[in-house]
Structures are given as C-alpha cells and as structure tokens.
Amino acid sequence: MNLVKLSFKNLVSKPLNALLSLLLLVLSVALVTFMLQLSEQVKGNLDKNIKPVDLVVGAKGSPLQLVLSSVLHIDAPTGNIKLIEAEKLKKSRLIKTAIPVSYGDNYKGVRILGTDSTYFAMYHANLKMGRFFSKSHEVVLGSTSAKKLKLKLGDTFLSSHGLADQSLQEHHGHPFVVVGVLESTGSVVDNLIVTNLESIWDVHGHAEEEHKHEDLEITSLLIQFRNPMAMVQLPRYINDKTNMQAALPSLEINRLVRLLGVGVQTIQLIAIAILLVSGLSIFISLLKAIRERRQELALLRTYGATSGQLLWLVLLEGLFLGLIGFIFGWLIGRIGLWVIAAYAQDSYGYSLSLGLPTTWEAILLVATLAITALASILASLSVFKLNVSKILSTEK
C-alpha cells in the first residue's frame, strides 16, 4: 500500500476542505519570511553604510536627521555650518580623518554631493571608467546613478535646486560634465553624483573668489576617530562648546532599529498567532475528513491496514498541507520583498536582494511541519477507535 500516494490523492480530491487552513498557513509563513528578510537586509545595509563614519558634525537639530541626511542620504539636512569652524575642528588631535560634504541639489532625483577625494577612499570606491574630478563642475557617477540616469563620459547636465525630482528650478549657466563612473560598492556612493565643494558653491553663487572665506558653508563633516578616547571627548566638546552638533551614527541607527524592531516583532507575533490558528484549522479539517471517510478507513482495515498505517496516512496528509503552505508562503514573502526592493531602489536608491532561505526560515519550516504534524496526530487518534464491523454494517 502506497501511503504517500494515497494521502496526496485524499488531499487533492477535496481541496476546498483544507482551503482555509492552507490560506492561513500561507499568510503566516509569508508574513514571517518577509519581515525576517526585510529587517535583516535593512539592518545590514544601514550597518554597512555607517561603518566608515564614526561621527557626523552639522547644524543643530535632530541627531538622527543629521545622520540620515549626511551619511545615508535619505533625509533633508538640518542646515549648514561655517567652513572656517569645520576647518578649526579638523585640527583636533582626536580626529584621524574629517571629510566635508555639501549638498542641496539633484539631477532627476539623484543627489549631487560636494566633497573631496578622501570620500571615495572612505567607501573604497574605485573607478570603472574615466577619472576622478580635478576641477569645478566635473562629476563622478555612482554605478547605480549612471544606470538610472543613462549618462556616459562627456555628457553634460544642469542640476535642480532641492533634493526631490519634482524641483523645477534649474541652475542655468552652471552645467556639470561627467568625467568618471565608479564600480559598484554596495554602499550609498552607488546612488550619488559626486563633485567637489567648489562646484556646489559656484552653483549657488558662493564661489570663494566672489565671497570671503568666512562666508563659505558646508552641510556637515564626516569624521573618523584617531583613538577610542575621541568617542568620549569629542561629541561632548562639540555639543557643549560650539554652535554645531555632533551625532554618533552607530548610536542613532541602533535607536532607529530598536524603534523599527518593535513593529517588526509585533507583525511576527501576529504571524505566529495566525500559524497557531492555522494548526487548529488543520486539526478541525482533518477531523472532519476522517469522519467523512470512516467507511474508506474501515475498508482499508479489512484489507490488512493497521491502525498505525492509517495514522501515517492522516499524518502524511497534514504534512503535505504544511509543506505546500510553507512553499507558497515563502514564495509570496519573496514576491513582497521584490516589490519593496523595487520601491526602495526607485525612491531611496537602496537595493534589497532576494536571498536564499536562511537558518531562521529553516527553523520556521520545521516549526510549521511540527504544528501540522501535531494537529494531524490529534485529529487521527480516532482511527484507533474504529469499529470496523459496525461502520460497514451501518453503511450497508
């Protein structure tokens, strides 16, 4: 007797009986796998992008906003700081590297960042073609930006004021020229147009030759510490003794992740509750199926099937249901991640990958099969109480 084949035929013969159970199972698995992948990849992307930066110095305001805007480039800046004050700070013995950045313009929604050549070194960004900028109004494109904008070496364009694509105010008379394209780094650099600081000042009418050095401004300063003592002393000094603000990216992002984690855990708990409900639904569905197939099971007993074999028959039916539900739920979770990935890439320039099953998803598969197995065993206990002669005589 082929129990596997028979149990599968029993399952597909009346699919509507198990439809609700299957839908609940698919929904719970899809929610859990989607949230696991999304939270893991978002956390990984955030950690990778903030890792090179120990401290961000900018205008007073929200420290999280300062980090999001200056390091991750997904928010508006808190304001500008004086270049001369930033240069004084760079002389501190606690600072290993201090990279000035300035922004406020875009081209077709891609941010234009003014900085110096050390910014590329911070993210280990290498050229794919062309060269780095050497004078004003020359730009280097990140790999994703080059593909999105379809620009090539030698192309020129006009920037627009603001950070959103909807801006209609172009800076006429200040065209940028593409001189280089970077290799993919998997970091924020991929999604930027990078030029020198002088280009940003020129576009906004703040060229150094036209204004005093004291009037020049930058958006923020990205700092790498020389030693661990800097983490204790430098932020306190900047926040207390200057009109600037210091924010630790690692601290602010951890706070953000904790806040987001509450929502993620809530959704996962809801998904687990749905999974348990689906287990109850499977129990009810199989119990009903057993009662409807009592004559069939009694006939199997007369043909030599043992109670243990009948239990296996019902158990395999439940396991098939659990496996099918997990596969479809996993696929729907990945489709959801693909949709979010496309939105994140288009709106924020962040890429999410459709990775292979993880350890946690393997644990979820085992948990799903365990719940369906338990529900199947509980539902099939009645097969031990079958009165074969009574059932067959009643049906006659």
N, C-alpha and C positions, 0 to 999 in steps of 0.2 A: 504493500500500500504506500503510495507516494503522498505523504502527508503535506509536503511543501506545495506540490501542485494542487492538491485538493483544497488546502487552506486559501491559496490565492484565488482559486475559482469561486470559493464561497464569498470572498471579499468583493470580487468584481461582479458577481451575479446580482447583488442588490446594493449598488453603490450608494443609493440615497440613504440607506440605514446608517451609514457611517459618515455621511457628508458633513454634518455639524461638527462631529468630533475632529474630522480632518481639517476643517476650516479653522477651528480654534487652535489646533496644533500648528498649522501653518502660520497663523498670525503671531503666536507666541514665539516661535523659532525665528521668524523674520524680524520681529522687534529686537530680540536679544542679540542676534548676529549683527544686525545693522548698527545698534548702539555700541557694541563691542568694537567693531571695526572703526566706526566714526570717532569715538573717543580716543582710541589708541592712535589713530593716524593724526588727528588734530594735535594731540599731546606731542607726538613725535615731531611734527612739523614745527610747532612752537619752540620746543627744546632745541632743535637744530638751528633755528634762525637766531635765537637769543644767545646761544652758546658763545660766540665770539665777543660779545659785548658784556662787560662787567658793570658798567654804569652809564646812564644817559643823563646829560645835563641840558636843561632847556628852560623855557619860561615857566613862571609859577602857574600852578593849576593842578589838574589831576595827574598823579604819577602814572597811573595805568594808561591814561590817554597819551602821555608823553612816550611811553614805551611802545604802545600800539602804533603810533604815528611815525616815530623816528626809527624804530627797529623793524617792525613788521609791516609798516606802510599800509595799514588798514583803517586809519582814523585821521582826523584833522589835527594839525599841530596846536599846541597850547599857546603859541605865539613865537616871537623871535627874541634872541638875546644879542647883545653887542659883541661884535667880533673881537674888540680890544679886550673885553673882560674874559672871553673864552681863551684868548691867547695868553693872558696872565695865568689862568688856571693850568694851562698846558705845561707851564714851567715847574709844576709841583714835582717833588722827588718821589711822590707816591704813584705817579702816572707813568706807565710804560708807553702807551700809545693813545693819542687823542685825535680823533678824526672829525673834522667839521662837516656838517651836512646842511643843505639848504634846499627847500622845495616849496611848491605852491602852484606849480603849473603842470599841465598834462598835454599829451597828444593822443587824441582818440581814446581817452580814458586811462592811458598808461602814464604813470607818474614820471616826471623828469626830476632827477636828483642831482644837485650840485655838490661836489665833494672833491677830494684829491685822490691820487693814485693809490694811497695806502688802503682805501676802501676795498679795492679789488683783492689786495693781499689778505685782508681780514677774512674774506669768504673763499679764499683760494680760487678765485675766478681767473681763468686763462682764456686767451683769445682763440677763437675758432677761425677767424679770418680778419684781415685788416690790421689795424694798430690801435693803441690807446690814444686818447685825445692829448694834444700838445698845445692847443691854444683855444681861445674862446669860440663858442658855437660849434665845436666839434663834439659829437656824441658817440658813445659806445652802447650798443643794444644788448640787453639780456637775451638769452636764447628763446624764451617764450615770447618776449616782446617782438623780436624780429619776425617770428612766425605769424603772430597775431596782426601786426601792422603791415606785413609783406613789404618791408623796406630792405633795400640792399645797399652795398657800399656806394657812396657817392650821391645817394638820394638826399633831397632837402625837404624840410617841412617847417611849418610855423606852429609854435606852441600856443595853447589856450590858457587863460588865467583860471586858476582854481584846480581842484583835484578830480572833478567829475567830468564825464564825457559830454554832458549837456551844455557846458560852458560855450558861449558863442563869441566871447571876447578874445580875439586872436592878437598876438603881439606882432604887428606888421613891422617890417624893416629889420627883423632880427631872426632870419632863417637859421635853422640848425642843419648841419651836414653829417651824415653817417660815415664814420671812419673805421668802425670796428664792430664785430659781433662776437659775443662771448660763448664759450662752451657751456653746456648745461651744468649747473652746480647743485640743483635741487634745493636752492635757497631763494630768499627774496630778490637776490640780484637778477635772477632769471626774468623777473617781471618788471624791470625798471629800464628807463632810458637814463644813462649816466653821463654827466658832463662836468666841467669844472665850475668852481664857485663864481668865477668872473662872469661866466655866461648868464647865470641867474641874476647877478647884479646888473649886467648890461641890459637884459630884457626888461627889468623893472626900473631902469633909469637910475641905478645906484652904482654906476661904474666908479672904480676907485679914482680914475683920473678926473672924474667930474665932482666927486664929493670927498670930504675929508675922511681919513681912515677911521676916525672915531664914529662916523655915522653908519658905517657898514654893519650889517647884521647877518646872522646865520640862524637857522632854525634850532639846531641842537649840536651837541658834542658827544660822540660815541667814544667811551673811554675803556681801556684795558688797564688793570691794576699792575703795579710793579711787584707788590707783595701782599699777603693776606691782611696786613695791618691797614692797608688802604680802604678795605671794605668797612672798617670800623670808623676811621677818622674822616675820610673824605666826604661821604654823604652828609655827615653831621655838620662839617665845616661849611659846605656849600649852602645847605638849607638854613643855617643859622647866621652866617656871616656875609652872605651875598644876596643879591636880588634875583638869583637864579634858583632852580630847583634840581635836585638830584634824585633819580629813581633807579632802583636796582631791578633790572629786567627779570632775573630769576625769581625774586620775591613777588613782583607784581603778577607775573604769569602763573605762579603757583596759586596765588589768591584767586585769579580768574578761573583756573582749572578746578579749584575746590568749589567755586560757585556753580560752574557748569556741571561738576560731578554730582551735585545734589539732584539736578534734573535728570541726568543720565541714570542714576541709581533708582530714582522714582519710576522711570519708564521701565527699567529692567525688573523691578519688583512687580509692576503691573503685568509684565510679560510672563513672569514666573507664576503669578496667580492665575493667568489665563491658561498656562501649561497644566497646572493642577486641575483646573476646571475641565480642560480637555481630557485629562486622565479619567475624571469622574464620568464624563460623557462617553468615553470609550467603554468603561465598565457597564454603563446602562445599555449602550448599543449592543455590546456582545452578549449581555444577559438576555436581552430581548431576542437576539438572533438565535441563541441556544434554545430558548423556549419555542421559537418558531420552527426549529429544526429538530425537535425532540424525536420525531419518527425516524428521521435520517440517521441521527446518532444511535438510536436503538437498533436500526438495521445494521449499522456498522459493527455494533457489539455482537450481533448474531453471526456476522461474517468473520468473527475472530478478533476484532479490535479490542484492546484492553482499555481500561479507564485512563491509564497513563497516556496511551496514544491519542485518545480523544482530548485529553488536557493539552497535549502538544499541538493538536490540530487548532484548538482555540487560541493557544498562546502564539503560534506562528501567524495566525490571522491578525492578532493585535500588534505583533512586531512588524508585520508588513505595513500596517496602518501607520505605526510610528515612524518607520523608515521613509515611507512615501511623504508623510507630513514634514519630516525634517528636511528632505531633499528639496521639496518645493518651497518651504520656508527659507532655507538657505539661499536658494536662487532669487527669491523675491527680496531678501535682505540685500543681496549683491546688486540687484537692479536698483533698489532705493539708493544704495551708496553711489552707483554710477550716475544717477540723476543729480544727487547732491554734489558729486565731483564736477559734473559739467557746470553747475551753477557756481560753485566756488572758484573754478578756473576762470569763468567769464566775469564774475563780479569782483573777486579779490585776487585773482592770479595765483591761487593756491591749488596745487594738484593733489588729488587723492587717488591711490592705486587700488585696483580690485585684486587684493591679495589672495593667496591660497588659504585653505582652512587653518585656523590657529589652534593652539593647545586648548584654549577655553572653549572653542567651538566643538572640539573633540569631546571635551567633558560634557558639553551640552547635549551632544548626540547620545552619549552613554546615559545621561540623566533622562532624556526623552524615551529611550528604549526601556529603561528601568521602570519608569512610570507606566508606560503602556503594558509592560510585562506584568507588573503588579496588578493593574486593572484587569488584564486578561485572566490571570490566575484566580483572582477573586470571583470573576464572573463565571469561570469554568468549574468551580467547586461543585456546582450542582450536577455535573456529569457523573460524579461518584454515587449519586443518589438515584440514578435512573433505574426505574422498574421496567425492564425491557418487555416482559410478558404483558404487563398491564397497559403500557403505551401502545404496543402493537395490537392488542385486542380492542383497545378503545378506538384506535384509528380505523379498524375494520368496521 
